[in-house]
Amino acid sequence: MLIIFDIDGTIVDAYDAIGRSLNYTLGKLGYKKASMPVIRRAVGHGDRNFVEHFVDRKDVEEGLRLYRAHHEKALLKYSKVIPGARQLLRGLKKKGYKLAIASNRPPNYSMILLKHLGLLEYFDAVECAKNKRQIKPKPFLIPRILKKLGVSKEDALYVGDMTVDVHAGHNAGVRVVAVLGGSSSHSELKEAGPCGITRKISGLLRVAKTCRKKRSLSSKTIRTSQNS
């Protein structure tokens, strides 16, 4: 069994670091600061799309340069593991699960974050979007992981906090469990249609078991219909 995780809002809380880096960038370029609720709603689509959301087109390249330079240091000071995530990952590895990361955060910043927080050791594969063609919900990162680890779609589960994560899982043909507390609301996640929603990451396995039962029942229904 393979469980693939998003990073931000799922196993790591880096919103403070993201907000500080963005507002530093906006200040340097002469823009007003953005509020945290607005920032939280804009994350999750890659840092270029994120910066583009707040500055004029003429300032995107300089804004991205400023943001990235600041963010590399901010991640080390203002990011933290979401409560229960480390214990969950440790327990899953002990039980023999394969674990992976599929994130829209650029590869170098994902590695900085995972290494700094001591999480990298738990993962068998880490795939992050290098450009807009690879960004979720496009079916690039998850299928790449499945191929690399030799796991079928049926034996994989994707876990994320945003509707874009749910859609990415659907597009890749894998089950999805959504986690509350990130950038999408409960109603938004429910409408996106994951197989389950957990309020805390620590409740993942309980919800995942429900997902497996749903799939099993669905398969039985299909076989019954075909044999009727």
VEXDREN-2710 file (C-alpha; in Angstrom, 1 decimal):
% VEXDREN-2710
k/r/px/py/pz
1/MET/0.0/0.0/0.0
2/LEU/1.3/3.4/-1.0
3/ILE/0.2/6.7/0.6
4/ILE/1.1/9.9/-1.1
5/PHE/1.0/13.2/0.7
6/ASP/0.8/16.8/-0.2
7/ILE/3.1/19.0/2.0
8/ASP/1.7/22.4/2.9
9/GLY/-1.4/22.3/5.0
10/THR/-1.3/18.5/5.1
11/ILE/1.8/17.5/7.1
12/VAL/3.6/20.9/7.4
13/ASP/2.4/24.3/8.5
14/ALA/4.5/26.9/6.6
15/TYR/1.8/29.5/6.3
16/ASP/3.7/31.9/8.5
17/ALA/6.8/31.6/6.4
18/ILE/4.8/32.0/3.2
19/GLY/3.1/35.1/4.6
20/ARG/6.3/36.7/5.7
21/SER/8.0/36.1/2.4
22/LEU/5.1/37.4/0.4
23/ASN/4.7/40.6/2.4
24/TYR/8.4/41.2/2.3
25/THR/8.2/40.9/-1.5
26/LEU/5.1/43.2/-1.7
27/GLY/6.8/45.8/0.5
28/LYS/9.9/45.8/-1.7
29/LEU/7.8/46.3/-4.8
30/GLY/5.6/49.0/-3.3
31/TYR/2.4/47.0/-2.8
32/LYS/0.2/46.9/0.3
33/LYS/0.6/43.9/2.6
34/ALA/-1.8/41.0/2.1
35/SER/-3.8/39.5/5.0
36/MET/-3.2/35.9/6.1
37/PRO/-6.8/34.7/5.1
38/VAL/-6.1/36.0/1.5
39/ILE/-2.7/34.4/1.5
40/ARG/-4.0/31.0/2.6
41/ARG/-6.5/31.0/-0.1
42/ALA/-3.9/31.7/-2.8
43/VAL/-1.3/29.0/-1.9
44/GLY/-1.1/25.6/-3.4
45/HIS/-0.6/26.3/-7.1
46/GLY/3.1/26.8/-7.3
47/ASP/5.1/29.9/-6.2
48/ARG/5.0/31.5/-9.6
49/ASN/1.2/31.4/-9.7
50/PHE/1.2/32.5/-6.1
51/VAL/3.3/35.6/-6.8
52/GLU/1.3/36.4/-10.0
53/HIS/-1.9/36.5/-7.8
54/PHE/-0.6/39.6/-5.9
55/VAL/1.5/41.7/-8.3
56/ASP/1.2/43.2/-11.8
57/ARG/2.6/41.3/-14.7
58/LYS/5.6/43.6/-15.1
59/ASP/6.6/42.8/-11.5
60/VAL/6.3/39.0/-11.6
61/GLU/9.9/38.1/-12.4
62/GLU/11.4/40.4/-9.8
63/GLY/8.7/39.5/-7.3
64/LEU/9.5/35.8/-7.8
65/ARG/13.2/36.4/-7.3
66/LEU/12.6/38.4/-4.1
67/TYR/10.1/35.9/-2.8
68/ARG/12.3/32.9/-3.3
69/ALA/15.4/34.5/-1.8
70/HIS/13.5/35.4/1.3
71/HIS/11.5/32.2/1.5
72/GLU/14.6/30.0/1.6
73/LYS/15.5/31.5/5.0
74/ALA/12.0/32.0/6.2
75/LEU/11.2/28.3/5.9
76/LEU/13.9/27.5/8.4
77/LYS/12.5/29.9/11.0
78/TYR/8.7/29.8/10.6
79/SER/7.7/26.4/9.5
80/LYS/6.6/23.5/11.7
81/VAL/5.2/19.9/11.5
82/ILE/1.5/19.7/11.8
83/PRO/0.5/18.1/15.1
84/GLY/0.2/14.3/14.8
85/ALA/1.9/14.2/11.3
86/ARG/5.3/12.9/12.5
87/GLN/3.8/10.2/14.7
88/LEU/1.6/9.1/11.8
89/LEU/4.5/8.9/9.3
90/ARG/6.6/7.0/11.8
91/GLY/3.7/4.6/12.5
92/LEU/3.0/4.0/8.8
93/LYS/6.6/3.2/8.0
94/LYS/6.7/0.7/10.9
95/LYS/3.6/-1.0/9.4
96/GLY/5.3/-1.3/6.1
97/TYR/3.5/1.3/4.0
98/LYS/5.3/3.0/1.2
99/LEU/5.2/6.8/1.5
100/ALA/5.7/9.6/-1.0
101/ILE/5.3/13.3/-1.6
102/ALA/3.5/15.0/-4.5
103/SER/3.6/18.8/-4.1
104/ASN/3.3/21.9/-6.2
105/ARG/6.0/23.5/-4.1
106/PRO/9.2/23.8/-6.1
107/PRO/11.6/20.8/-5.6
108/ASN/14.5/22.7/-3.9
109/TYR/12.2/24.4/-1.4
110/SER/10.4/21.1/-0.7
111/MET/13.7/19.5/0.1
112/ILE/14.8/22.4/2.4
113/LEU/11.5/22.0/4.3
114/LEU/11.5/18.3/4.6
115/LYS/15.1/18.0/5.6
116/HIS/14.9/20.9/8.1
117/LEU/11.8/19.4/9.8
118/GLY/13.3/15.9/9.8
119/LEU/10.6/14.4/7.6
120/LEU/12.5/13.4/4.5
121/GLU/13.6/10.1/6.0
122/TYR/10.0/8.8/5.9
123/PHE/9.5/9.0/2.2
124/ASP/10.4/6.6/-0.6
125/ALA/9.8/9.2/-3.3
126/VAL/9.4/12.9/-3.5
127/GLU/8.0/14.5/-6.7
128/CYS/7.4/18.3/-7.0
129/ALA/6.2/20.5/-9.8
130/LYS/9.2/22.0/-11.7
131/ASN/7.0/24.1/-14.0
132/LYS/3.4/24.9/-14.8
133/ARG/3.0/21.8/-17.0
134/GLN/3.5/19.6/-14.0
135/ILE/1.4/21.5/-11.5
136/LYS/-1.6/19.7/-9.9
137/PRO/-4.4/19.0/-10.7
138/LYS/-2.6/17.8/-13.9
139/PRO/-1.9/14.1/-13.7
140/PHE/1.9/14.3/-13.8
141/LEU/3.3/13.9/-10.2
142/ILE/1.2/11.1/-8.9
143/PRO/1.5/8.8/-12.0
144/ARG/5.3/9.5/-11.9
145/ILE/5.4/8.2/-8.3
146/LEU/3.3/5.1/-9.1
147/LYS/5.7/4.2/-11.9
148/LYS/8.8/4.9/-9.9
149/LEU/7.7/2.7/-6.9
150/GLY/5.9/0.1/-9.0
151/VAL/2.5/0.5/-7.4
152/SER/-0.9/0.2/-9.0
153/LYS/-3.5/2.9/-8.8
154/GLU/-5.7/0.6/-6.8
155/ASP/-3.0/0.3/-4.1
156/ALA/-2.4/4.0/-3.8
157/LEU/-4.0/6.8/-1.7
158/TYR/-3.4/10.5/-2.0
159/VAL/-3.8/12.9/0.9
160/GLY/-4.1/16.7/0.7
161/ASP/-5.8/19.7/2.1
162/MET/-7.1/21.5/-1.1
163/THR/-9.6/20.9/-3.8
164/VAL/-6.7/20.9/-6.3
165/ASP/-5.4/17.8/-4.4
166/VAL/-8.7/16.0/-4.7
167/HIS/-8.9/16.8/-8.4
168/ALA/-5.2/15.7/-8.9
169/GLY/-6.0/12.3/-7.3
170/HIS/-9.1/11.9/-9.4
171/ASN/-7.2/12.8/-12.6
172/ALA/-4.5/10.2/-11.7
173/GLY/-7.1/7.5/-10.9
174/VAL/-6.3/7.1/-7.2
175/ARG/-8.4/7.4/-4.1
176/VAL/-8.2/10.7/-2.1
177/VAL/-8.5/11.6/1.5
178/ALA/-8.8/15.3/2.3
179/VAL/-7.5/16.9/5.5
180/LEU/-9.2/19.9/7.1
181/GLY/-7.2/22.9/8.3
182/GLY/-5.5/23.9/5.1
183/SER/-6.5/26.2/2.3
184/SER/-9.9/24.7/1.4
185/SER/-13.0/24.7/3.5
186/HIS/-15.0/21.6/4.4
187/SER/-17.8/22.4/2.0
188/GLU/-15.3/23.0/-0.8
189/LEU/-13.6/19.7/-0.2
190/LYS/-16.8/17.8/0.2
191/GLU/-18.1/19.2/-3.2
192/ALA/-14.8/18.1/-4.8
193/GLY/-15.7/14.5/-3.9
194/PRO/-12.8/12.8/-2.0
195/CYS/-13.5/9.3/-0.7
196/GLY/-13.2/10.7/2.8
197/ILE/-12.4/13.8/4.9
198/THR/-10.5/13.8/8.2
199/ARG/-10.5/16.7/10.6
200/LYS/-6.9/15.9/11.7
201/ILE/-4.1/14.1/9.9
202/SER/-3.9/11.7/12.9
203/GLY/-7.3/10.3/11.8
204/LEU/-6.1/9.3/8.3
205/LEU/-6.0/5.6/8.7
206/ARG/-9.5/5.4/10.1
207/VAL/-10.8/7.3/7.1
208/ALA/-8.6/5.4/4.7
209/LYS/-10.2/2.1/5.9
210/THR/-13.6/3.5/5.1
211/CYS/-12.4/4.4/1.6
212/ARG/-11.2/0.8/1.0
213/LYS/-14.6/-0.5/2.1
214/LYS/-16.3/1.9/-0.3
215/ARG/-14.1/0.7/-3.2
216/SER/-14.7/-2.9/-2.2
217/LEU/-18.5/-2.5/-2.2
218/SER/-18.3/-0.6/-5.5
219/SER/-16.4/-3.4/-7.1
220/LYS/-18.9/-6.0/-5.8
221/THR/-21.7/-3.9/-7.2
222/ILE/-20.1/-3.7/-10.6
223/ARG/-19.4/-7.5/-10.7
224/THR/-23.0/-8.2/-9.7
225/SER/-24.3/-5.9/-12.4
226/GLN/-22.1/-7.5/-15.0
227/ASN/-23.3/-11.0/-14.0
228/SER/-27.0/-10.1/-13.9
END
